[in-house]
Amino acid sequence: MRVQQLASHSLIFRTHSSSRYSVAALIGAIELDERLVELDVQAPPDLSLKSVRYAIERGQTIIAHSVMSTQTERVYEEVRKIRKQFGNDVTIIGGGAHASIRPKELLTNGFDYAVVGEGEVAFPELLWQLMNNKSPSEIPSVIAKTTEEISVPKDLPIVDLDSYPPFALKTNILGPVEVTRGCPFHCKFCSTPFLTGGRVRHRSIESITNWLKLAVEKSGFERTWFLSPNALCYGGHGRKAEPEKLEVLLKSVTKIEGLDEVFFGSFPSEVRPEFVTKAILDMLRGYVANDTIQIGLQSSSNRVLKLANRHHTVEEGMDAIRTALDAGFIPHVDMIFGLPGETKEELHDSVKLCYDLVEMGAKTHGHVFMPLPGSEYEDAKPGRLDVESRRLLGELSRRKDMTGSWSTQEGIAEYLYSQNKESQGSSED
């Protein structure tokens, strides 16, 4: 009879659809750390009390969450349930964007530690310290209840992407390959500038191809997606396209035997419109499997785009969309409704533009403005749709000409706005 060896240390990394990419990368970093080979790692999509109880019976149990600002209500409620049931028998760690921006908020909502900034180095180190009953107080990016000085993510040492895997092969938790991290454009509705400080880094072609070859050999990987805030900036400093370097990347990965399809520039990535040229898209068509390309336009108003610090015009956006159509791509155009400073007329113009884009042969991806913590627009009022705009966008969605969570984001935006005001009150106290 086979006897199962009991694990003395368990990590339950709560996985949610919106955080699965972070989970894959961080568990990949754990798999690379030889000090953590005895750690039993689980990544359940649902956190059952039964599984937590079973882990506690076997030994020290750590629960981790990668927290986005739009998820806090759900995450905090789940943590409260765990605390009520198990008290201090579990150690709860939070990371991700919201933990980096408001670490103390996590601690007041039941977390023991918050990891600020990139987690590939800090998270495995924190786990090792906890497993060995040591104090993690010397880890600069780890915040505990007794921590007085809070680190700012962009001021911390940067992670060398080539030193860590893009996914977790041993646990078979795979996802898109993050090829670029960071963005030099300080759009006011985005938290990325607070998190990365405008630094742009790329995973090397050698690292990307090596990990993809291993994924094909060990996990039967047949297709891959790349993750980038602006896919066409690969290889450069982020402010202009580097088509030669981009082609070397695509040529290298499409030569990998067994990897049948490469998706680049489509969701979950995006391209900035001013990077789009006929030559680049014609080159892409020779390598990629995707028929769609995600283009961030955001508004039909140059005035609103300038207020948001987008660094491109509506005209550049429309040129990019036409170029994509001519190259045989279906543009999926990102639009944000209710941006700060937008008038009712400008909102209606943006909705009308969505219909015009569909007539041209494009699709649209709709968002309602949400005041994300850490963004320059954090204190702005949430985006709101009027009845007619909501009706028209609903019609586009029913026709499958618009995707995105715009219909639920008004409520999330209101929640974030109230949380931002509450956070400001706490800071003043």
C-alpha positions as CSV (number, residue, x, y, z in Angstrom):
1,M,0.0,0.0,0.0
2,R,1.3,3.4,-0.9
3,V,1.8,5.8,2.0
4,Q,1.5,9.5,1.3
5,Q,4.2,11.6,2.9
6,L,2.8,14.4,4.9
7,A,4.0,17.9,4.0
8,S,5.1,20.1,6.8
9,H,4.7,23.3,4.8
10,S,1.8,24.2,2.4
11,L,1.2,27.2,0.2
12,I,-2.3,27.7,-1.1
13,F,-2.1,30.4,-3.8
14,R,-5.7,31.4,-4.4
15,T,-6.1,31.6,-8.2
16,H,-8.7,33.9,-9.9
17,S,-9.3,34.4,-13.6
18,S,-8.0,38.0,-13.3
19,S,-4.8,37.1,-11.5
20,R,-3.9,33.8,-13.0
21,Y,-1.0,35.2,-15.0
22,S,0.7,36.5,-11.8
23,V,0.1,33.2,-10.1
24,A,1.7,31.3,-13.0
25,A,4.8,33.5,-12.9
26,L,5.2,33.6,-9.1
27,I,4.8,29.8,-8.7
28,G,7.4,29.5,-11.5
29,A,9.8,31.5,-9.4
30,I,9.1,29.2,-6.4
31,E,9.8,26.2,-8.5
32,L,13.2,27.6,-9.4
33,D,14.1,28.2,-5.7
34,E,15.9,25.0,-4.5
35,R,15.2,26.1,-0.9
36,L,11.5,25.6,-1.4
37,V,11.5,22.1,-2.9
38,E,9.6,20.7,0.1
39,L,6.9,23.3,0.0
40,D,3.6,21.8,-1.1
41,V,2.1,24.3,-3.6
42,Q,-1.5,24.4,-4.5
43,A,-3.3,26.9,-6.8
44,P,-7.1,26.3,-6.4
45,P,-9.6,28.5,-8.3
46,D,-11.9,28.2,-5.2
47,L,-10.6,28.2,-1.7
48,S,-12.5,25.6,0.4
49,L,-12.4,25.6,4.1
50,K,-12.0,21.8,4.0
51,S,-8.7,22.1,2.0
52,V,-7.4,24.7,4.3
53,R,-8.2,22.6,7.4
54,Y,-6.5,19.6,5.8
55,A,-3.3,21.7,5.1
56,I,-3.3,23.0,8.7
57,E,-3.5,19.4,10.0
58,R,-0.3,18.6,8.0
59,G,1.7,21.6,9.2
60,Q,2.4,25.3,8.6
61,T,-0.1,26.8,6.1
62,I,0.4,29.9,4.1
63,I,-2.4,31.4,1.9
64,A,-1.5,33.9,-0.8
65,H,-3.5,36.3,-2.9
66,S,-2.5,38.5,-5.9
67,V,-4.8,41.5,-5.4
68,M,-6.0,43.9,-8.0
69,S,-7.8,47.1,-6.9
70,T,-11.0,45.9,-8.6
71,Q,-11.0,42.7,-6.5
72,T,-10.6,43.9,-3.0
73,E,-14.2,43.5,-1.9
74,R,-14.2,39.8,-2.8
75,V,-10.7,39.2,-1.5
76,Y,-11.3,40.9,1.9
77,E,-14.5,39.0,2.4
78,E,-12.7,35.7,1.7
79,V,-9.9,36.6,4.1
80,R,-12.4,37.4,6.8
81,K,-14.0,34.0,6.5
82,I,-10.6,32.3,6.7
83,R,-9.6,34.3,9.8
84,K,-13.0,33.6,11.5
85,Q,-12.6,29.9,10.9
86,F,-8.9,29.4,11.5
87,G,-7.6,32.5,13.3
88,N,-3.8,32.6,13.4
89,D,-3.4,29.0,12.3
90,V,-2.8,30.4,8.8
91,T,-0.4,33.1,7.5
92,I,-1.9,35.2,4.8
93,I,0.2,37.1,2.2
94,G,-1.0,39.6,-0.3
95,G,0.8,40.8,-3.4
96,G,-0.1,42.4,-6.8
97,A,-0.9,45.9,-7.8
98,H,-3.2,46.8,-4.9
99,A,-0.8,45.4,-2.3
100,S,1.9,47.6,-3.8
101,I,-0.2,50.7,-3.7
102,R,-2.0,50.2,-0.3
103,P,-0.1,47.6,1.7
104,K,-1.4,48.8,5.1
105,E,-5.0,48.5,3.8
106,L,-4.4,44.7,3.3
107,L,-3.0,44.4,6.8
108,T,-6.0,46.0,8.3
109,N,-8.2,43.6,6.4
110,G,-6.7,40.4,7.8
111,F,-3.4,39.9,5.9
112,D,-0.2,39.2,7.8
113,Y,2.2,40.5,5.1
114,A,2.0,42.5,1.9
115,V,4.6,42.3,-0.8
116,V,5.3,45.7,-2.5
117,G,6.5,45.7,-6.1
118,E,7.7,42.8,-8.1
119,G,7.4,39.5,-6.4
120,E,9.8,37.1,-8.2
121,V,12.6,37.8,-5.6
122,A,10.7,38.9,-2.5
123,F,7.9,36.3,-2.5
124,P,10.1,33.1,-2.4
125,E,12.4,34.8,0.1
126,L,9.4,35.6,2.4
127,L,8.2,32.0,2.1
128,W,11.7,30.7,3.0
129,Q,11.9,33.0,6.0
130,L,8.4,31.9,7.2
131,M,9.2,28.2,6.7
132,N,12.3,28.6,8.9
133,N,10.6,30.7,11.6
134,K,12.6,33.7,10.8
135,S,11.5,37.3,10.7
136,P,11.1,38.8,7.2
137,S,11.6,42.3,8.5
138,E,14.9,42.7,6.5
139,I,13.2,42.1,3.2
140,P,12.7,45.7,1.9
141,S,9.5,45.0,-0.1
142,V,7.7,43.0,2.6
143,I,5.3,45.1,4.8
144,A,4.1,43.8,8.2
145,K,2.0,45.4,10.8
146,T,5.1,46.7,12.6
147,T,6.6,48.2,9.5
148,E,7.0,51.9,9.7
149,E,8.7,52.8,6.4
150,I,6.7,51.7,3.3
151,S,8.7,51.1,0.2
152,V,7.7,52.7,-3.1
153,P,7.6,50.0,-5.9
154,K,9.5,52.1,-8.5
155,D,12.3,52.8,-5.9
156,L,13.0,49.1,-5.3
157,P,15.6,47.1,-7.2
158,I,14.3,45.8,-10.5
159,V,13.9,42.1,-11.3
160,D,15.9,40.6,-14.2
161,L,13.1,38.9,-16.2
162,D,15.6,36.5,-17.7
163,S,16.3,35.0,-14.3
164,Y,12.8,33.8,-13.8
165,P,10.3,31.7,-15.8
166,P,7.2,33.2,-17.3
167,F,5.1,30.3,-16.0
168,A,5.1,27.3,-13.7
169,L,6.1,24.2,-15.7
170,K,6.3,21.7,-12.7
171,T,2.9,22.6,-11.5
172,N,1.6,22.9,-15.1
173,I,0.2,26.4,-14.5
174,L,0.8,28.0,-17.9
175,G,-0.1,31.3,-19.4
176,P,1.1,34.0,-21.8
177,V,4.8,34.8,-21.9
178,E,5.4,38.2,-20.5
179,V,7.9,39.7,-23.0
180,T,7.8,43.3,-21.8
181,R,7.2,44.9,-18.4
182,G,6.7,48.6,-17.8
183,C,5.6,51.5,-19.9
184,P,7.2,55.0,-20.4
185,F,3.8,56.7,-21.2
186,H,2.3,58.1,-18.0
187,C,-1.4,57.8,-18.9
188,K,-3.3,59.3,-16.0
189,F,-5.9,56.5,-15.8
190,C,-3.2,53.8,-15.3
191,S,-1.4,52.6,-12.2
192,T,1.6,51.3,-14.1
193,P,3.7,54.5,-13.7
194,F,3.4,54.2,-9.9
195,L,4.4,50.6,-10.0
196,T,7.3,50.7,-12.5
197,G,8.3,54.4,-12.7
198,G,8.3,54.4,-16.5
199,R,11.0,51.8,-16.8
200,V,10.7,49.3,-19.7
201,R,12.3,45.9,-19.7
202,H,12.1,43.0,-22.1
203,R,12.6,39.3,-21.7
204,S,15.4,38.2,-24.0
205,I,14.7,36.2,-27.1
206,E,17.0,33.4,-25.8
207,S,15.0,33.2,-22.5
208,I,11.6,33.3,-24.4
209,T,12.6,30.5,-26.8
210,N,14.2,28.4,-24.1
211,W,11.1,28.4,-21.9
212,L,8.8,27.8,-24.9
213,K,10.8,24.8,-26.0
214,L,10.5,23.4,-22.4
215,A,6.8,24.1,-22.4
216,V,6.4,22.2,-25.7
217,E,8.5,19.2,-24.5
218,K,7.1,18.9,-21.0
219,S,3.5,20.2,-21.2
220,G,2.6,19.7,-24.8
221,F,2.4,23.4,-25.5
222,E,1.1,23.9,-29.0
223,R,0.4,27.7,-29.0
224,T,1.5,30.7,-27.1
225,W,0.4,34.2,-26.4
226,F,2.7,37.1,-25.5
227,L,1.9,39.6,-22.7
228,S,3.0,43.2,-23.2
229,P,1.5,46.7,-22.5
230,N,2.6,47.7,-26.0
231,A,3.6,44.7,-28.1
232,L,5.2,46.7,-30.9
233,C,7.8,48.3,-28.5
234,Y,9.6,45.0,-28.0
235,G,13.4,45.4,-28.0
236,G,13.6,49.1,-27.4
237,H,13.1,51.7,-24.7
238,G,9.3,51.8,-25.2
239,R,8.9,55.1,-27.1
240,K,9.3,53.8,-30.7
241,A,9.0,50.6,-32.5
242,E,12.1,48.4,-33.2
243,P,10.8,46.3,-36.1
244,E,14.1,44.5,-36.7
245,K,14.3,43.2,-33.1
246,L,10.6,42.4,-33.2
247,E,11.1,40.3,-36.3
248,V,14.0,38.4,-34.8
249,L,11.8,37.5,-31.8
250,L,8.9,36.3,-34.0
251,K,11.2,34.4,-36.4
252,S,12.9,32.6,-33.4
253,V,9.7,31.5,-31.7
254,T,7.9,30.4,-34.8
255,K,10.8,28.1,-35.6
256,I,10.2,26.1,-32.4
257,E,9.3,22.6,-33.4
258,G,5.9,21.6,-32.0
259,L,4.8,25.2,-31.4
260,D,2.1,25.6,-34.0
261,E,0.6,29.0,-33.3
262,V,2.0,32.3,-32.0
263,F,-0.4,35.1,-31.0
264,F,1.1,38.6,-30.8
265,G,-0.5,42.0,-30.5
266,S,-3.9,40.5,-29.6
267,F,-5.5,40.3,-26.2
268,P,-4.1,40.1,-23.5
269,S,-1.6,42.5,-25.1
270,E,-2.2,45.8,-26.8
271,V,-0.5,48.1,-29.3
272,R,-0.3,51.9,-29.2
273,P,-1.7,53.4,-32.4
274,E,1.3,55.6,-33.2
275,F,3.4,52.5,-33.4
276,V,1.3,50.9,-36.1
277,T,2.7,51.1,-39.7
278,K,2.0,49.1,-42.8
279,A,5.5,47.6,-42.8
280,I,5.3,46.3,-39.3
281,L,1.8,44.8,-39.7
282,D,2.7,43.2,-43.0
283,M,5.7,41.7,-41.2
284,L,3.5,40.4,-38.4
285,R,1.1,38.7,-40.8
286,G,4.0,36.5,-41.9
287,Y,4.4,35.0,-38.4
288,V,1.4,35.4,-36.1
289,A,-1.8,33.2,-35.9
290,N,-4.1,36.0,-34.7
291,D,-6.5,37.7,-37.1
292,T,-7.2,40.4,-34.5
293,I,-5.0,43.2,-33.1
294,Q,-5.8,45.2,-29.9
295,I,-5.4,48.9,-30.5
296,G,-5.7,51.4,-27.6
297,L,-7.6,54.5,-28.8
298,Q,-9.6,55.3,-25.6
299,S,-11.6,58.4,-26.8
300,S,-12.9,60.2,-29.8
301,S,-11.8,63.5,-28.4
302,N,-8.2,64.9,-28.8
303,R,-8.9,67.2,-25.9
304,V,-9.8,64.2,-23.6
305,L,-6.8,62.3,-24.8
306,K,-4.5,65.2,-24.1
307,L,-6.0,65.6,-20.6
308,A,-5.3,61.9,-20.0
309,N,-1.7,62.3,-21.2
310,R,-2.1,59.7,-24.0
311,H,0.6,61.1,-26.3
312,H,-1.4,60.3,-29.5
313,T,-4.3,61.8,-31.4
314,V,-7.6,60.4,-32.6
315,E,-6.3,60.8,-36.1
316,E,-3.3,58.6,-35.4
317,G,-5.7,56.1,-33.9
318,M,-7.9,56.1,-37.0
319,D,-4.9,55.7,-39.3
320,A,-3.7,52.7,-37.2
321,I,-7.2,51.1,-37.5
322,R,-7.3,51.6,-41.3
323,T,-3.8,50.3,-41.6
324,A,-4.7,47.2,-39.6
325,L,-7.7,46.5,-41.8
326,D,-5.7,46.9,-44.9
327,A,-3.1,44.4,-43.5
328,G,-5.9,41.8,-43.0
329,F,-6.3,42.2,-39.2
330,I,-9.5,42.9,-37.4
331,P,-8.8,45.8,-35.0
332,H,-10.3,45.4,-31.5
333,V,-10.3,49.0,-30.4
334,D,-10.2,49.9,-26.7
335,M,-12.4,52.7,-25.6
336,I,-12.9,54.3,-22.2
337,F,-16.2,56.1,-21.4
338,G,-16.5,58.7,-18.8
339,L,-12.9,59.8,-18.6
340,P,-12.3,62.8,-16.3
341,G,-13.1,66.1,-18.1
342,E,-15.2,64.4,-20.7
343,T,-18.4,66.2,-21.6
344,K,-21.7,64.6,-22.3
345,E,-21.2,65.5,-26.0
346,E,-17.8,63.9,-26.1
347,L,-19.2,60.8,-24.4
348,H,-21.8,60.5,-27.1
349,D,-19.2,61.1,-29.8
350,S,-17.1,58.2,-28.4
351,V,-20.2,55.9,-28.5
352,K,-20.9,57.0,-32.0
353,L,-17.3,56.3,-33.0
354,C,-17.8,52.7,-31.8
355,Y,-20.6,52.3,-34.4
356,D,-18.5,53.9,-37.1
357,L,-15.6,51.5,-36.3
358,V,-17.9,48.5,-36.6
359,E,-19.1,49.8,-40.0
360,M,-15.4,50.0,-41.0
361,G,-15.0,46.3,-40.1
362,A,-13.5,46.7,-36.6
363,K,-14.7,45.5,-33.2
364,T,-14.7,47.5,-30.0
365,H,-13.6,46.8,-26.4
366,G,-15.5,48.9,-23.9
367,H,-14.5,50.2,-20.5
368,V,-16.1,52.7,-18.1
369,F,-13.5,54.9,-16.4
370,M,-12.5,53.6,-13.0
371,P,-10.4,55.7,-10.6
372,L,-7.6,53.2,-10.0
373,P,-5.5,53.6,-6.8
374,G,-2.0,54.7,-7.7
375,S,-3.1,56.4,-10.9
376,E,-3.0,60.2,-11.4
377,Y,-6.8,60.0,-11.8
378,E,-7.2,58.3,-8.4
379,D,-9.1,61.2,-7.0
380,A,-11.3,61.7,-10.0
381,K,-15.0,60.9,-10.0
382,P,-16.0,57.5,-11.4
383,G,-17.2,57.3,-15.0
384,R,-20.9,57.2,-15.5
385,L,-23.0,56.4,-18.6
386,D,-26.3,58.1,-19.4
387,V,-29.3,56.0,-20.3
388,E,-28.9,56.5,-24.1
389,S,-25.2,55.6,-24.0
390,R,-25.9,52.5,-22.0
391,R,-28.6,51.5,-24.4
392,L,-26.3,52.0,-27.5
393,L,-23.4,50.1,-25.9
394,G,-25.7,47.3,-24.9
395,E,-26.9,47.0,-28.5
396,L,-23.2,46.7,-29.7
397,S,-22.6,44.0,-27.0
398,R,-25.7,42.0,-28.0
399,R,-24.5,42.1,-31.6
400,K,-21.1,40.9,-30.4
401,D,-19.5,44.0,-31.9
402,M,-18.3,45.1,-28.4
403,T,-16.6,43.1,-25.7
404,G,-15.3,44.1,-22.3
405,S,-16.8,44.5,-18.8
406,W,-18.1,48.0,-19.3
407,S,-21.6,47.0,-18.1
408,T,-20.3,46.1,-14.6
409,Q,-17.6,48.7,-14.3
410,E,-19.8,51.5,-13.3
411,G,-20.5,49.7,-10.0
412,I,-16.8,48.9,-9.6
413,A,-15.9,52.5,-10.3
414,E,-18.2,53.7,-7.6
415,Y,-16.8,51.2,-5.1
416,L,-13.2,52.3,-5.9
417,Y,-14.2,56.0,-5.6
418,S,-15.6,55.4,-2.1
419,Q,-12.6,53.3,-1.1
420,N,-10.2,56.1,-2.4
421,K,-12.0,58.7,-0.3
422,E,-11.9,56.4,2.8
423,S,-8.2,55.8,2.2
424,Q,-7.5,59.5,2.1
425,G,-9.4,59.9,5.4
426,S,-7.3,57.2,7.0
427,S,-4.1,58.9,5.7
428,E,-5.1,62.2,7.2
429,D,-5.9,60.6,10.5
